């Protein structure tokens, strides 16, 4: 292997790499080959304690640093991340299996955007003066304290920044636990933040699975928990955090609807469906995996979709020509193939794909089912893989009701050239992050998050500031106090 993926040590704590080989060994598997490319150890109780105590010490000082200086450090880190985009993208490709063609434009770059955006906001996090006759009041925006971020394995670099940037901008410290499946990239984020001037202890990275996450979430010194993950994981973490009355942000899964009306531009609608189902090999929480296509356009849509999917190039993710990578693990591939088998068994029509190619790696072909009904398993459950379910519809009212008939509410999309209808439909769809004639755009300037079981709170934009800070109100009386006795 030409690229060295073994990190200096498993954890990054108090400004330095830390190892404790007593922790459980975690093998990092390259999804394209199945080969072990690195080994790290899960955090022991001693490592967790070191992370917590150093973070608490550092946060007490950081809270007193002016917002302009906090912002300057975050913006410097963004610049460093952009300068090293290729190296970071290569590591992300080895860690996740996503094609380099994708990681070069979608991973470290979006992380840098978050650092830059919240770095720019840091100096503006002021309070408000409220005149109350001759008396008056004011508010002060204060940090929460120690925050814990728990990441998912599909966008390790991006998630590490999406959680870290607003937390640090508001004056908090963060301990970030990446997914045990993709533990490498967050360490580089911590390195870069420290190099940019972030005081030691403010952004610590510890490795591990559920036990480590549970220890962090239940620590009484932790004030905030932010999770990106599945609904079952979110339910457990939310319950544990609630026991300690902690602030919580949950960005969970989805089974999002993508509505394609008869008057849509077919080429753009097919492009949106591809982005909403097959980017990152379908491993995106906001994916529009229930594609409702109005009957008048259905066959044209399916024909063009099948033609364009012939352009999917499966292969070595480090090859610049590869545009479709493997799933992240053998377990994930087995799960996805199980759903494909279930789709066939329940009577859905397989339009294209459906196989796991022979050879090394955890590849599954881009798969499209047509004639899917609302009750089928592939239309009900989050698959988190490259499986698209195409459902027919006749009328606007019908498709809105069917689109909303789910416990999830992360995203939704509409393709139509009738903009009155586009806005009318979007208003009625029960989802937090929506798209018109597009899909899966996630600029840092817009809030991202879900409704119903897809989560609580928002990431990105000014909305994230509310989830990483709290307001103190101060009332000032200018005259004498009147009391009843």
N, C-alpha and C positions, 0 to 999 in steps of 0.2 A: 504493500500500500504506500503510495507516494506521499500522502498527506497525513501528518501526525495529528490524530484526534484525541490522544490521551491528555487530559488536563494535568496541570501541575499538581493539583490535589483535588479532593472531592468537594470541598466547601470554600467559600470566600467569606471571611468573618473579620470584622475590625480592621479592614484594609489590607488583609493578607490571606494567602491560601492556607487552609488548615486541613490536616488529615488525621483521621482516627480509624485505623484499620480494624478496630474492634466492631465497627458497625457492619451490618449485613452487606455482602458484596452485591453490587448491581452491575450486570454486564450490559453494555451498550451495543445493540445489534444494528448493523447497517441494513435497512429494509430492502435494498436492491440486490443484496447477495446473501443475507443471513449470517454474515461473518461478524464476529466480535471485534469492535473497533476501539473500545475503551472499557475501563472498569472504574467504578467509583464505589464508595461506601456510604451507606445510609448514616444519617446523623445519630450519634449516641446521645443519651441524656446530657453528657458533659458538653458535647458540641452545641446542643440546643441551648443550654444554659449560657455558654459563652456568647452565642449569637444574641440572646435576649438581653443579657447584662450590658454588652457593648452597645447595643442599639439604644437602650434606655439612657445610658450615659451620654451618647452622642446626641440624642434627640433633645435633651435638656439644653444643650448649647445651640443646636441648630435652630430651635424655635426662636432664639434671640437674634439670629442673623437676619439683616434686612432682606426683604423680598428681591430687591435688585441684585444682591449678591447671590442669593439662591438661584435666581434666574440665569445669571451669568454662567454659573457652573453647569447648569443643565444645557444651556445653548452650546457651551464648549464641548460637552459630551456628544451632543448631536453632530457637531462638526467632525469630531473624531470618528464617530460611527459612519458617517458618510465617506470619510477618507478611507476607511477600512471595509467598505461595503463588500468588496469581492471576497476578502478573507472570511468575513462573517457569513456571507452567503454560501461559500464552500462548506464551512462548518455546519451550517443549517441543513445543507443538502445531505451531508454524511449522517447527521443526527436524525433527520426526519424522512429521508428518501425523496423529498420533493425535488423536481428538476431544477438544475442551476438556472435554466432559462426563467424559471418562476421566482426563485429566491433572490435573484439579483435585483428584482424590481418590486417585490412585495413584502419582504420580511424585515431586514435591518433598516431599509429605507423608511418603512412605516414606523418602526421604533424610533428612528431619528426624528421623524415628524412630530411624534408625541413629546420627546424631550425638548424640541425647539418650541412647540406650541405652549406647553406649560411653563417652560422657561420664560417665555414672553409674558405670560399671565402673572407670574409670581409677584411682580412689583405692584400689581393692580388689586391685590387681595386686601382691600381696605374695608372699613366699616362705614356706618351711616350716622349722620347727625340728625336728630329729630327734635324740632322746637315744640315745646309744650307750654305755650303762653310764656310767662317769665321763667318757668322751669324748662329743663331740656334733658334729653337723653342721647346716648350714643351706643353703637354696637361695635364690637371688636371680633374679628374673625380669627379664631385660634385653631392650632393643630389639634388632632385627636390624641396623638402620642405615638405608640408603637402599633404599626399596621402589619398584618400578615397577608401576603399574596400567594395564592396557590394556582399554578399554571396548568394548562393543558398541553398535549403533545403535538398539536397541529401547527401552532405558530409560537414556538418557544421564545424567540427573540422579541417579537412584537408584543406578546403578552407581558413579558418581563418589563418592558418600557411602558405599556399602557397602564400598568398598575403602579410602577415606580415613579413615573414622572409627576402625576398629580399629587401623589403622597408626599414626595420631596418638596414640590413647589409650595405646598401648604405648611411645611415645617415639621412633617412627621419623619420617623424612621421606618424602614421596611425590612422585614425578613421575607425573602421570596423562596418558595419551594417549587422548583420546576417539577414537571411530571417525571417519574422515575424511568419512563420510556425514552425521554429526550432530555437528559440532564446537562448537556454540554454548553449550550448557547448562553444561558443566563450567567454563567461564570464570566463570560467575556463582557457582558453588559456591566457587571459589577466592576471588572477591571477598568473599563473605560470610564465609568463614573468616578472611580477613585483617581485615575490619572487626570481627569478634568478638574480635580480639586475638591471633590466631595469629601468631607471629613470622614475618617475611618469610623466604621460602625453603623453608618446611616443606611447602607444598603448591603445587607448580608444575604448570602445564598447558601441554603442547606439542602442536602439531598435526602431522598427517602420516599417511601410510599405512604399508605394511609396512616400508619402508626405515628410517623413523624408529623404529618399534617395534623393529626388529632392532638398530639402533644402541644403544638403551637396554638391551635384554635382554642383549646381549653385553658391555656395559661392565663391566669387572672391579670397578668401585667399587659396583656394584649388588648387594645381598645377597638381594633377594626380588623375584619376579615373580608378579603376579596377573592372570590373563587371564579375560575373559568373551568367548566366541566359539565358532566352529564347531570340530568335531573336526579337520578338516584344518589349520586355523590353530593349534589347540592342539598338534597333533603337532609342527609346526615350532617353535613357541615353546618347548615342553617340551624338545625336543632341544637347542636353542640354550642354554637355561638350564642344562641338565644339564652341558654342556661346562664351565661355570664353577662347578658344584656349588652352585647357588643354591637357596634355598627357593622352592617353587612352589605356587601354588594355581591349579587349572584348573577353571573352571565352563563346561562345553562343552554340546554339543547333546544331543538325545534323540529317541526315537520311542516315547514313553511309552504304556503301556496304561491304559485306563480300563475297569473291569469293571462291568457292570450286570447284576445277578441278577434272576430273575423276581419276587422279592418286593420289589424296590426301589420306592420312591415315584417314580412316573414323572415327575412334575413336577420334583422335585428332581434326578433323574438327568438329565433334559433340560437343566435349568439348569446342572448341573455340566459337561455335555458342551459347552454353549455357551461357558461360561467357559474351558474347557480346549481350545477350538479357534478361537474367533472374537474373544476379547478381544485388543486391540491388532492386530486384523486377522490373528490367527493367528501373529503374530511374537513368540512366547514360547518359550524353549528347553524349558521343562518341560511344554509342552502335551501333553495326553492324546489324541494324534491317531489312535491305534488304539483305537476304542471297541468293545469286545467286549460284545455284547448277547445274553443267554440267549434261546433261540428262543421261549419262551413269551410273552415281552414285546416281541419285536422289532417287530412291525407297529404296536403301540400307541406304542412309543417313536419310530419313524420318522414316524408321522402327527403326533404332537404336536410333534416337532422341526421338521418342515416348517411347521407352523402358526406356531410361535413365531419362526421365522426371517423370517416376513413382517414382523415388527416391526423388522427391521434397517433403519435409515435411513442411506443413503449420501449424502454431500454435503459441504458446506463444513465442515471440522473446527471452525471457530470458531463455527459455529451451535450453540447449546446443545441443539437438538433432534437433531443428528447423533450417532448412537451407533456408527457403523461407518466408519472412515476408510480411506484408501488404503494400499497398501504403500509402503515407504520410498523406492523407486526404480524406474525403468523396468526396470533389469536384474532386480530382484527380481520384478516382475510377469511378465516374460518367463519367468523360471525357473518360477514357480508355474503359469502357463498351460501350460507344457510338461508339468508333472506331471499337470494335468487332462486334457490330450490323451492322455497315456499311460494314465491310469486308464480312459478310454473305450476305448482301443485294446485293453486287456487284458481287457475284458469286465465291468468293474464297472458297476453300475446307478446312473446319475445321478439322485438324488432331487430335488435342487434346486440352483440356482446354475449354476456352470460357465462364466460369461461374464465378459469384461472390458467394462464399460459404455462406450459411446461418450462422447466429451467429454474435457476436460482431466483431468490427474491420473492416478495409477497405481492405479486401483481394480480389484478383483476381487470378484465377488459371493461371499458365504458359500456354500460348496460342500459338499455331502454326497454321498458314494458309499456305496451299500449292496451287499450280496452280494460284499464284498471277501474275497479269500483271502490267506493268509499270504504267499504267494510273489509277489503283485503288487508292483510298484515302489512304488505309493503306500502300501503297508503296510510297506515295507522301509526307505525313505529319508526323511530329515528334509526336509520341504518348506518349512517356515517361512513359511507363508501359510495362508489360510482354507480349508483342505481337510481334511474329516473323512472317515476311512475307518471304516465300520461293518462289523464282522465277527460272524458267528453263532457261538454255542457251546452245548454241551449240558450238560457236567458241570464241576464245580469243578476236579477234577484236570486235566482237559483244558485248561481256560482258563489255569490257572497255568503249565502247561508252555509253552503257546503265547505267553503274555505275556512269559515269560522268554527266549524264543528270539530274542534280539536282542543286538547288540553294545553297545547303549546301556543305561544304567541310571540316568537322572536322576530320574524321578518315576513314580508309579503311583497309581491310585485305585480304590476299591471303593464301589459303591452297593448296599446291602442293608439290610433291617430286622432281619436276624439278626446281632446283634453278636458272637456267638461266631464265626460264619463270617467276619465282617469282620476281626476280629483274627487269626484263623487264616490267612486268605488273605494279608493284608498281611505277616505274618511270612515268608511264602514268596516274596513278590515281590522281585526283585533290583533295588532302586532305593533311592536315598538320601533322597528327599523324597516322602513318601507321604500320602495323604488318604483319610479314611473319610467317606462321604456329604458330600463337598465336593471342590473342586478349585482348585488354584493359589493358595491362601492362602499368604502368605509373611511372617508376622510376624517382626520382627527378633529376637524372643526365641527362635526355633527355628533350629537350624542348617539351612543350605541347600547342597546339593551332590549330586554323583552318584557312582555306582559304575561299574565297567567302563569303557567308553570315554567316558563322560559326564563324567569329570573326576577330580581328586584334591583332597583338602582340603575345607574347609567355609567358607562365608561366614556371617556373622551369629552371634548367640548367643555364649556363652562359648567355644564351640569355635573361633571365629575368633581368639581371643587366642593360642591355641597356634600359629597359623600366622603371627603377626606378632611373636612374641617367642621367646626361648630361655632355658633354665634353666642357671644356673651353680651347681654344687655345691661346698660348702666343708666340708672335714673339719677338726675342731679336736681335737688331742690335749692333754689336760690334764696328763699325766705325762711321764715320761722315754721316749725313743725306744729300742726294743730293736732292735739290728742284729746280724747274724751275725758281724761282725768289725769 
